[in-house]
Amino acid sequence: MKFIHAADIHLDSPLIGLASYQNAPVQALRTASRDAFSRLIDVAIDEAVDFMVIAGDLYDGNWRDFNTGHFFVREMGRSHKAGIPVFLLYGNHDAESEMTRRLTLPANVHVFDTKKPVTHKLEALRVALHGRSFKDAATTENLAVGYPDALPGWLNIGVLHTALEGYAAHGRYAPCTLAELQAKGYDYWALGHVHEHAILSRAPWVVFPGNLQGRHIREAGPRGAMLVTADSTGITAAERLIVDVLRWELLVVDANAADDLPAVIQRAGAALDALLQAQTGTTHPLALRVSISGRTAAHGVLFGLEAQLREEILAQAAALGGDRVWIEKVRLDTTPAADAAQISARADAMADLQALLAEAPSDEAFMRSLAEDLQLLTAKAPMELTEAVSDFKAIRAGDVSAIVQAVTPGLIAHLAQAD
């Protein structure tokens, strides 16, 4: 027997601020969640799985129109024709409190109740699926404690949308502990909500499949679902199904030994080539954030050249990856070869400037004047750029002290190198 466990599909999740990114593959990003879900249904049909479990956040809150629901119904129609039942649990993003539109689903789709835990049975397979959907998005009670006891002699699967323990980056919805799940006596816990793939236990199996498709750089790497195999003895295997159609990656370029801009560009090209070479067996479009890091003598040279550096890296990406690679952002995370203490020891104009800039945040008149000047500049910027650049928000709020502190090392290194 085989089944698929998926979660956190977030159909038609909005991509805020995308218009501010240069040359973004807008259409590919907008349809990625649908395309990945269609690939999942393709795999389910090809593998002739016995059923499918969706452990919450199928949707991404209220639909803008009915097209999102129509798409899901069409895909469920495909699974219905293939004889694949689907067991759907609603999470915080598609709770009754979040959704204002509904469509009648095909007969093969079985939805877990929101009022109490229920058990769906597949009599021929002797499989029992226990679960409870979210009624309210802000469900902070422990739902797992109310789940029914395991059925003796059956394969018992718990379906739960939960933050579990230790996932502070995610909303603490339906919190519970791993020990509580293990004590329930089920064979497999099909979890959702946490977007990173994790197998937390194998006796019993407690699994987060991760989300189906990465939507931004914080969801980098391969994405997909789980293909689970079982026999009369219980669960025998659980393996990842990678179905994403566009992949986000963070490319860290070590600039420690680079002395100038050409050396940094050469290292970026080498790192990009290595990344593409490592992507064996796949032709996924790649959305890359490039981070130039390290303590380097080139830090001062790079100061203020982010735009030129991005263009150079774009050229490298075009030469090596053609249309497959999109550079989402280039970040300068380098530090100067000489630290603040070494600059202070010089007892020259650079040391005096560093001391002046260090004191600047405590000069209220200077900071107020700087904030006003920067606000005049940012007022002319489009709103989507304001949403994408966090410093713009700080400037508009009149808080520029962090910007002064962040700029100081690069400015000093730049001037010191020119000196």
Summary of the structure (lengths in Angstrom):
residues: 419
radius of gyration: 26.0
end to end distance: 72.0
largest distance: 84.2
contacts: 1350
relative contact order: 0.10
helix: 37%
strand: 23%
